[in-house]
Amino acid sequence: MATTSTARTHWNGSLIEGSGTTELATSGAATFEVTWAKRAEAGSGNTNPEELLGAALATCYSMALSHALSGAGTPPTSLDTTVDVTFVPGTGITGAAVKVVGAVPGIDEATFVQFAEDAKKNCPVSQALAGIEKTLEVTFQA
């Protein structure tokens, strides 16, 4: 069954001087302040589209990797995924660096790396972001 998730942004003013709010409307989990300065300079207090993309990719990636490992009979004890999304003003989003630390009993590091690479290529958010380069750094804990 298909699901649709909704986010909304309200923006006031020009790009440089303006500001807005982005709401996670479906879940009601949060509303974030957004400004160009926080996007171009990155910092605390406000979010930006790249941070939200990073959150989406980290979540989707972790779910896909957990599902694949569990399907192979070796569910992870834990997965910690960090995604750094790079934005260059005037160019756009140029890449995403995925870092995963996994504790998975019953497999070796090489097998974990294979599952990790597959999840990087095939999780739905990663596929939606096919236009950007994604790197992967893996740390394995037996």
ZIRAWO-V337745 format. One record per run of one state. SS is the DSSP state (H for helix, E for strand, L for the rest). FROM is the first residue (numbers start at 0). TO is the last residue. If there is no record, write none. Layout:
ss=SS from=FROM to=TO
ss=SS from=FROM to=TO
This chain:
ss=L from=0 to=5
ss=E from=6 to=11
ss=L from=12 to=17
ss=E from=18 to=23
ss=L from=24 to=29
ss=E from=30 to=34
ss=H from=35 to=40
ss=L from=41 to=47
ss=H from=48 to=70
ss=L from=71 to=76
ss=E from=77 to=87
ss=L from=88 to=90
ss=E from=91 to=102
ss=L from=103 to=107
ss=H from=108 to=121
ss=L from=122 to=122
ss=H from=123 to=127
ss=L from=128 to=131
ss=E from=132 to=140
ss=L from=141 to=141
